[in-house]
C-alpha cells in the first residue's frame, strides 16, 4: 500500500476512497443504525486516541484515512471520495428515504445513474439498486444537485413509451402447482427478483404474489411475448394492474427492436438524455 501511495504522491494524484455507510449496517446487525447517516447519532462515539467525537461512520472512516496518511508521511495528499451512496431496494436497510440530501454536483461523481438489473448480486441483492433513476428514467427521490437549496432537482425522462398495460400473474385456476418453485426459479434466473428479498419493497407479498412478481418480471423482460407468460400453465395474462402497496409490477419500455432487452439495458438508451437534463 505504501508503494501505491508513493506512486500517487510522485505523480501528484489524489488518493481515492470509497465509503459506504450502508455496508456497515449490512454487515453487522448490531451496528448503531443512526450512526450510518450524516445527521448523526445522538450519542457521539469518542476516538480513544485523539479524543475526537464522531456522530457518523462516514466522518470516522474518512478521518481514519487522513490519520493513516499522516502517519505514513503523506499528510498533504489530496483525498477524493470516489464512491458513496445508498441503495433503494434489495435489503431491509435499503430504501428511497435515506438518500435525501443536498448534493454539490461539482464535488461528486454519480456512481449509478440508473438501476442495473443484470448486475452481479454476489455481494448482496442491493447491488442492482444504486441508481438515482428507475429503469424508465424516473427519479427515485428528491435530491437538490446544487447543494445550495436552489431546488435544482432531478429531471425525469420525458415522453417515455411503455408496452401495453398487460401483466403476467400466477394463474389462480392452476391445477398442478408441484412445479411452481422450479418455474419461479427459472423466471428469476433471467429477470430481476431482488425486490422480493427480505425487507425489500415486495417482501410482504404472499406466495401467489411472489409467483406473480417473478412471472411478470420475466414477461416484461421478454417484451411481453405471450409465450413467455405460461410457465407450464401456472401463469396467465391480466390487464389489471397487480401492483401492491410499495411493490411495483413494472411494464417494459417500448422498443422497436425485435430482440428481448432487459429494463436496465433499455434504460441505458435514456442515459444520455437524462444526463443532459441534469445540466
C-alpha positions as CSV (number, residue, x, y, z in Angstrom):
1,X,0.0,0.0,0.0
2,X,2.8,2.4,0.8
3,X,4.3,1.8,-2.7
4,X,0.9,2.8,-4.2
5,X,0.7,6.0,-2.0
6,X,4.3,6.9,-3.0
7,X,3.4,6.5,-6.7
8,X,0.3,8.7,-6.2
9,X,2.4,11.4,-4.4
10,X,5.1,11.3,-7.1
11,X,2.5,11.9,-9.8
12,X,0.6,14.4,-7.7
13,X,-2.5,12.2,-7.9
14,X,-5.2,12.1,-5.3
15,X,-5.9,9.1,-3.0
16,X,-9.4,7.8,-3.8
17,X,-11.5,6.1,-1.2
18,X,-15.0,4.5,-1.3
19,X,-17.1,4.9,1.8
20,X,-20.4,3.1,2.1
21,X,-22.1,3.6,5.5
22,X,-24.8,1.3,4.2
23,X,-22.4,-1.6,4.2
24,X,-21.7,-1.1,7.9
25,X,-25.3,-1.8,8.5
26,X,-25.5,-4.6,6.0
27,X,-22.6,-6.4,7.5
28,X,-23.5,-6.1,11.2
29,X,-27.0,-6.2,12.7
30,X,-25.6,-4.7,15.9
31,X,-24.2,-1.6,14.2
32,X,-25.9,1.5,15.6
33,X,-28.5,2.4,12.9
34,X,-28.4,6.2,13.3
35,X,-24.6,6.3,13.1
36,X,-24.8,5.3,9.4
37,X,-26.4,8.7,8.5
38,X,-24.9,12.2,8.1
39,X,-27.3,13.7,10.6
40,X,-25.6,11.5,13.1
41,X,-26.3,9.7,16.3
42,X,-27.5,11.4,19.4
43,X,-24.6,9.8,21.3
44,X,-21.2,10.6,19.7
45,X,-18.5,8.0,19.6
46,X,-15.2,9.2,21.0
47,X,-11.9,8.2,19.5
48,X,-9.9,6.9,22.5
49,X,-6.6,8.1,20.9
50,X,-7.5,11.6,19.6
51,X,-10.5,12.4,21.8
52,X,-12.4,13.5,18.6
53,X,-16.1,12.9,18.7
54,X,-17.8,11.3,15.7
55,X,-21.5,11.4,15.1
56,X,-21.5,9.3,11.9
57,X,-19.4,6.5,10.4
58,X,-18.6,8.4,7.2
59,X,-16.6,11.0,9.1
60,X,-14.9,8.4,11.2
61,X,-13.9,6.4,8.2
62,X,-12.6,9.5,6.4
63,X,-10.5,10.6,9.3
64,X,-9.1,7.1,9.7
65,X,-7.6,7.5,6.2
66,X,-6.4,11.0,7.0
67,X,-4.6,9.8,10.1
68,X,-3.1,6.9,8.3
69,X,-1.7,9.0,5.5
70,X,-0.2,11.5,8.0
71,X,1.4,8.6,9.9
72,X,2.9,7.4,6.6
73,X,4.3,10.9,5.8
74,X,1.7,11.9,3.3
75,X,-0.5,14.2,5.3
76,X,-0.7,16.8,2.5
77,X,-2.1,14.3,-0.1
78,X,-5.5,15.2,-1.7
79,X,-8.3,12.8,-0.8
80,X,-11.2,12.1,-3.1
81,X,-14.3,10.2,-2.2
82,X,-14.7,8.0,-5.3
83,X,-18.0,6.3,-4.3
84,X,-20.7,6.9,-1.8
85,X,-24.3,6.1,-1.9
86,X,-27.3,4.2,-0.6
87,X,-29.3,1.5,-2.4
88,X,-33.0,1.8,-2.6
89,X,-34.1,-1.9,-2.6
90,X,-32.8,-5.4,-2.2
91,X,-32.2,-5.3,1.6
92,X,-34.0,-4.4,4.8
93,X,-31.9,-1.2,5.2
94,X,-32.2,-0.2,1.6
95,X,-34.8,2.4,0.9
96,X,-35.6,5.6,-1.0
97,X,-35.7,7.8,2.1
98,X,-32.1,7.5,3.2
99,X,-30.6,9.3,0.2
100,X,-32.5,12.5,0.7
101,X,-29.8,15.2,0.8
102,X,-28.4,18.3,-0.9
103,X,-25.5,17.4,-3.2
104,X,-23.0,19.8,-4.8
105,X,-22.7,18.1,-8.1
106,X,-19.3,19.8,-8.8
107,X,-17.7,17.8,-6.0
108,X,-19.0,14.4,-6.5
109,X,-19.2,11.7,-9.2
110,X,-22.6,10.0,-9.5
111,X,-21.8,6.3,-9.5
112,X,-25.1,4.9,-10.6
113,X,-27.5,6.8,-12.9
114,X,-30.0,4.0,-13.5
115,X,-30.5,0.7,-11.7
116,X,-28.7,-2.3,-13.2
117,X,-30.9,-5.3,-13.1
118,X,-28.3,-7.6,-14.6
119,X,-25.5,-6.7,-12.2
120,X,-24.0,-9.4,-10.1
121,X,-25.7,-9.9,-6.7
122,X,-22.8,-11.8,-5.2
123,X,-22.1,-9.0,-2.7
124,X,-25.9,-8.7,-2.0
125,X,-29.2,-8.1,-3.8
126,X,-28.9,-4.4,-3.1
127,X,-26.2,-4.2,-5.8
128,X,-28.8,-3.7,-8.5
129,X,-30.4,-0.7,-6.8
130,X,-27.8,2.1,-6.5
131,X,-29.2,4.3,-9.3
132,X,-30.8,7.6,-8.7
133,X,-33.3,6.9,-11.5
134,X,-35.7,4.0,-12.0
135,X,-35.2,1.7,-15.0
136,X,-37.5,4.1,-17.0
137,X,-35.6,7.3,-16.2
138,X,-38.0,8.5,-13.5
139,X,-36.3,9.9,-10.3
140,X,-36.5,7.8,-7.2
141,X,-36.3,10.6,-4.8
142,X,-35.9,14.4,-4.4
143,X,-32.3,15.5,-4.4
144,X,-31.0,19.1,-4.8
145,X,-27.9,18.8,-7.1
146,X,-26.9,22.4,-6.4
147,X,-26.1,21.7,-2.7
148,X,-27.3,25.2,-2.0
149,X,-31.1,24.7,-1.6
150,X,-31.8,26.0,-5.1
151,X,-34.3,23.2,-5.9
152,X,-32.3,22.0,-8.9
153,X,-33.9,18.6,-8.7
154,X,-33.5,15.5,-10.8
155,X,-35.5,15.8,-14.1
156,X,-37.5,12.8,-15.2
157,X,-37.1,11.4,-18.7
158,X,-39.9,12.7,-20.9
159,X,-42.2,11.0,-23.5
160,X,-41.2,7.5,-22.3
161,X,-43.2,4.9,-24.2
162,X,-44.3,1.8,-22.5
163,X,-45.6,-1.5,-23.8
164,X,-49.4,-2.1,-23.4
165,X,-50.8,-2.3,-19.9
166,X,-50.6,-6.1,-19.5
167,X,-49.1,-8.1,-16.7
168,X,-48.3,-11.8,-16.2
169,X,-49.6,-13.3,-12.9
170,X,-50.0,-16.6,-11.1
171,X,-52.9,-18.5,-12.6
172,X,-55.4,-18.9,-9.7
173,X,-57.0,-21.8,-11.6
174,X,-53.8,-23.8,-11.9
175,X,-54.4,-27.4,-11.1
176,X,-50.9,-28.7,-10.5
177,X,-48.5,-26.5,-8.6
178,X,-45.8,-29.0,-7.9
179,X,-43.5,-27.3,-10.3
180,X,-44.2,-23.7,-9.1
181,X,-40.9,-23.3,-7.3
182,X,-39.0,-24.5,-10.3
183,X,-40.8,-22.0,-12.6
184,X,-40.2,-19.2,-10.2
185,X,-36.5,-20.0,-10.0
186,X,-36.4,-20.1,-13.8
187,X,-38.1,-16.7,-14.1
188,X,-35.8,-15.1,-11.5
189,X,-32.7,-16.6,-13.3
190,X,-33.5,-14.5,-16.3
191,X,-35.2,-11.5,-14.7
192,X,-34.6,-9.4,-11.6
193,X,-36.4,-10.6,-8.5
194,X,-34.3,-8.8,-5.9
195,X,-37.3,-6.8,-4.7
196,X,-38.6,-10.0,-3.2
197,X,-35.7,-10.2,-0.8
198,X,-36.2,-10.0,3.0
199,X,-37.0,-6.4,3.9
200,X,-37.3,-5.3,0.3
201,X,-40.2,-3.4,-1.4
202,X,-42.0,-6.6,-2.4
203,X,-41.2,-8.7,0.6
204,X,-44.7,-8.6,2.0
205,X,-46.4,-10.5,-0.9
206,X,-48.0,-13.8,-0.2
207,X,-46.9,-17.0,-2.1
208,X,-49.1,-16.3,-5.1
209,X,-47.9,-12.7,-5.1
210,X,-44.3,-13.8,-5.2
211,X,-45.0,-16.1,-8.1
212,X,-46.8,-13.3,-9.9
213,X,-44.0,-10.8,-9.4
214,X,-41.4,-13.3,-10.7
215,X,-43.6,-14.3,-13.7
216,X,-44.3,-10.6,-14.6
217,X,-40.6,-9.6,-14.4
218,X,-39.7,-12.3,-16.8
219,X,-42.7,-11.5,-19.1
220,X,-41.7,-7.8,-19.3
221,X,-38.0,-8.7,-19.9
222,X,-39.2,-10.7,-22.9
223,X,-41.1,-7.7,-24.2
224,X,-44.5,-9.1,-23.3
225,X,-44.1,-12.1,-25.6
226,X,-47.3,-14.1,-24.9
227,X,-45.4,-17.3,-25.0
228,X,-43.3,-16.1,-22.0
229,X,-46.4,-16.0,-19.8
230,X,-47.3,-19.7,-19.5
231,X,-44.9,-21.4,-17.1
232,X,-46.4,-24.8,-17.6
233,X,-49.9,-23.5,-17.2
234,X,-49.1,-21.7,-13.9
235,X,-49.4,-18.2,-15.3
236,X,-52.0,-16.1,-17.1
237,X,-52.3,-12.6,-18.5
238,X,-54.2,-9.7,-17.0
239,X,-54.9,-6.1,-17.9
240,X,-55.5,-5.2,-14.3
241,X,-52.5,-3.6,-12.5
242,X,-51.5,-6.1,-9.9
243,X,-49.1,-3.8,-8.1
244,X,-49.5,-3.9,-4.3
245,X,-48.6,-1.0,-2.0
246,X,-44.9,-0.2,-2.5
247,X,-44.4,-3.2,-4.7
248,X,-44.5,-2.1,-8.3
249,X,-45.2,-4.6,-11.0
250,X,-43.4,-2.9,-13.9
251,X,-44.3,-2.6,-17.5
252,X,-41.4,-2.8,-20.0
253,X,-40.3,0.2,-22.1
254,X,-41.4,0.0,-25.7
255,X,-38.6,-0.6,-28.2
256,X,-38.5,-1.0,-32.0
257,X,-36.0,-3.8,-31.6
258,X,-37.2,-7.4,-32.1
259,X,-34.7,-8.6,-29.5
260,X,-35.5,-9.0,-25.8
261,X,-33.9,-6.3,-23.8
262,X,-33.8,-6.1,-20.0
263,X,-35.2,-3.0,-18.3
264,X,-31.8,-1.6,-17.4
265,X,-30.4,-2.2,-20.8
266,X,-33.3,-0.3,-22.4
267,X,-32.8,2.3,-19.7
268,X,-29.2,2.8,-20.9
269,X,-30.7,4.3,-24.1
270,X,-32.2,7.1,-21.8
271,X,-28.9,7.7,-20.0
272,X,-27.5,10.3,-22.3
273,X,-30.9,12.1,-22.4
274,X,-31.2,12.0,-18.6
275,X,-27.6,13.2,-18.2
276,X,-28.3,16.2,-20.4
277,X,-31.3,17.1,-18.3
278,X,-29.2,17.2,-15.2
279,X,-27.2,20.1,-16.6
